Amino acid sequence: MTIDKYRAMDQKALEQEKLALLREQFNLRMQKATKQLTALGQLKVVRRNIARINTIITEKMGDAHGE
């Protein structure tokens, strides 16, 4: 997903998306450990999307506190 789509989400949707991505990351790591992962770049994409969501959550928390 793009950063704009993440920014359009509310806090609850971001948390749900983050949880889904964390599960996907875990599954990809298990596939990598058992040599079943064929698309190694997918792990990088998921990790970066998690970081994007964490950034958006932090930005929204800052906005909520009046910064």
N, C-alpha and C positions, 0 to 999 in steps of 0.2 A: 504494500500500500504506500501511497505517497504521504508526505508530511501534512499536506493540506487536508487529506481525508482524516488523518488522526486529529488534527486541530478542530475539525468539525464535530468530533465525537464528544459526548459528555464524560464525566469522571467514571461513572459506572461502566460504560461501554469500553473505555480505555482499560480499566482493570480486567474486564472479561477478555479483551483482546490480548492483553499482556499474559494472562493465565494460559490462554490457548497457545500463544507463541512459546511460552516456557515449556509446555508439554511437548510441543513439536520439537523444540530444541533438545529435550531429553531423548525423545525417540530417535532423532537424527544422530545424537551422540552414541546411543546404543547400537544403531546400525553401523556407525563408523567403527566402533570397537569390535563388532563381529564381522567386519569386512563386507557388509552388505550394502553400504552406501555407495551409490554410483555418482550422484551429483554432489560433489564436495562443496561447490559454491553455494548450495542451499543453506548450509550451516552458517555461512558468513552473512547471508541475506537475513536469516531469522535473527541472528545476534544483533545486527544493526537495527532491525525493526523494533526489537526490545529496547534498545538504547533510545530510539526515537520516541517511543511511548513514554519511557522514563523522563525524557526531557520535557515532553508536553505536559505530563503530570506535574512536574516541578514548576513549569511556567504557570500553569493554572493555579497551583497553590500560592504562588507569589502574587498573582492577580487577586486572589481571594483575600489575602492579607493586606491589601491596599498598597502594594509596592508599585 
